Amino acid sequence: MTETEPDGHIDRTPDGVWTTLDEAWTEAFRQAWEALRTGNVPVGACVSTPDGRLVHAARNRVSDDSGPPGEVWGSQLAHAEINALARVPYRKHENLVITTTLEPCLQCSAAIRLAGIRTVRFAGADRAWDGCHEFARLSAREASHRQPERHGPRDDELGAFAALISRIGPAVNGSGEFERWLRDTGEGATVDLGRRLQADGTLERLLTREVGDAFAELWPLLRDLRSTLAA
């Protein structure tokens, strides 16, 4: 299920779109931005109750050499969703929502399923893991369990922003094979824009600013990228 952009009655400006975000979305993007600043894969995630109360938020820490107690760092398992879920108290909450800036991978989708999350919201599409959440196909036991409801990817500039930053950093840099795969699957424009932002110094300057301000400055480029991705 695609999470659509807000309707036409809101202010279609960067500030107008950004201010429509609830606290979980804002925190997930803040975490992703911090991941980018620290040299990690730029993904952030937030677990909240159905009424919107934050339970725990975390970021990707694959490149870190330390981290908060209870989180994973310095390994390929240190994804944002894993770290957000790892600190959710066992069976203390029901019907939790996880909000993440990028479509969850196979590992994180499995963790989401085992954690009893009721709803998954994600901003950017990740074709590398499209369909990996469909555990009901694996066994009769899984087919008998209620699978998490999914909302995503977003089809607005925030979805384009999440996809763009996810293609900057260690997930792509130095991995020619992965970059070729991305281009073959239609993400060439995203990769090229990310490369350009790094090469001309724009990214370095943006990283000194807060994520909402960076989103606003990138708005014209994100509108063009959104149109390209939708084509």
N, C-alpha and C positions, 0 to 999 in steps of 0.2 A: 504494500500500500504506500503510495507516494504521499509524503507530507507536503501539502500545497502551501504556497505562499499566502500571506494574509490577503483578505479581499481588497477590492479597489477603493474602499472607503478610507483606508489609512493613508498617511503621508508617504508617498513613494519616493522618499529620499533616504540616504544612509541612516540618518538619525531616526527617521520615522520607522524604518524597518527594524533597526536595532532595538528601539524602545518597545517593540511588540514582544520581545523575548521574555519568557518567564525566568525565574531565578536559576532554574536548573540549566536552561540553555546558556544563559550568560556565564555561569560558572564553568560549564563544559568548554566553552570557547576560551575562557580565561586560562583554564588548565592547558589547553592545546597550545596556546600562545606561549605559555611558560615552558612547555616541552620544546618548542621551536627555539626559544631563547637559550635553552640549556643544551642544545645539540642532540636532542632526542627526536624520535619520530613524532611529528606534531599532531597528537591525538589527545583529547581530554574527555573525561566521562564523569557523570554525576548520577548517584542513586538517590531517589527521593520517594516520599510516600505519595499515595494517590492525590492528597490534597496539596502537594507541592513542597512539603517540608524536606529540606535536604538532610540526608542521612550520612553520606560521605561522597567526596569528590576526589579525583586523582588524575594523574597524567601518566603518559608513557615515560618509562625510566630505563630503557634498554641500554643507554650509554652512561648512566650514572654510576658512581662508585660508592654511593650510600643512599639511604632513603629512610622514610618514616617507619617506625616499628609496625610490623604487620603487612608491609608492602614488599613487592619484589623489585629488585633493581639489578642492573648490570648483567642481564641475561636476555635471551630472546623471548622469554616468557613475560617480561615486565611491561605488558601492555596496559593502557589506561583502564580498560574495563576490568581486567584482572585486579588491578590495584584498588579500584573503587569497590569491587565486590568483596575483596579479601577482608575488609574491615567492617562489613555489615554484620551485626550480631546474629548468631545462629537462631533462626526461627523466632526472632523477636518481632518482625514486621510481616505483614501480608500485602499482597498485591502491589509490590514495589515497581517503580518505573526506573529504567536506566536511560539516560540521555547521553549520547556520545556524538562526537563531531564527525566520525567516519563509520561507515558500514562495518559491523564487527566481523572479524576474521573467524576461521574455523574454531580456533582455540577459545576465543572470547564468546562465540555463540554457544559453545558447549558449556562454558562456565555460567553463562546467563541462564541456560536451560536448567542446570543443576542447582542454581541459586534460587530457583523459584520465582524469578522475575516475571511479572505479569505483562508488562508493556515495554517495548524497545522503541526508542526514538533516535534516529540518526540523521545527520545533516548531509554529508557528502557520500556519493556512491563510490564503492570500491569493487570494480569488476573482477578483481582477483579472487574475491570471496563471495560473489553473487550466488545465492542458492545454498550456501553451506549451513544455513540455519534449519534446513528442512529435515530434522531428526525423525519426524514421524514416519519417514520412509525406511528407516533403518531396521526397525523391529516392531513386533506386535506390542511390546511393552511401551515403546515410545509412541506408537500410534494411539494407545489408550490414554496417554497423558495430554493434558491441555498444553499446547505450545504457546510461547509468548506471542502476544499481538505485536505487530511491527508497523511503524509509521516512518517512512523514509524511502528514498532520500528526499530532502527538501528540493523543490524546483525553483527556488528563488536565489538571490545573490549570496545568501548565507550558505546555501548548498554549494555554490561555486567556490566560495571562500574556503570552506572546509576541504573541498577536493584539492584546491590549489595548494594550500599549506601542507597537506599530507604528501604532496609530491616534491617537497623541499626537505633536504636533510638526509640522514643515513639510510632511509628506506630506498632512495633513488641514487644519491651520490655514490659514485664508485661501483655501481651495479649496472653495467651495460646490458646484461641479459634482461634484467627487469625493465629497464627503460625501453628496450626494443619491444618487449611484450606489451607495455603500456601503449606504445605508439601503434602497434598492430591492433589493439582493441579500441582505438579511437580516442586515446587520451593525449595525443601529440600536442594539441593546443595548450593543455594544462601544463605539461612538462616544459614546453617552450616558454611559457610565461614565467614559470618558476625559475628557469635558467636565466631569463632576462633580468628578473628582479635581483637575482644574486650577482650577476655580472656587472650591472650598472650602479651598484651600491644602494639601490632603493631598499632592499631587504634589510641591510645593516642599519639604515636610518630608521626604518619602520619599527625595528625591534626595540628601539629606545622609547617607543610610545605604547600606550595601552591598546589592547586588542580592538576595542570599539573605535578608537581613533584611526588605527591602521585600516580597519574595514572601510571606514568612511573615505580615506584617501585612495584606496584601491577601487572604490565604487565604479568608476567608468570602465576600468579593465574587467571587473567582475561582471558587469552587464554584457560586455562583448563576449566574455568567456561563457556566460550562461547561455547566450544565444547560440554559440558554437556547439556546446554540449547538447543542446536540445535539438539541433538540426539532424 
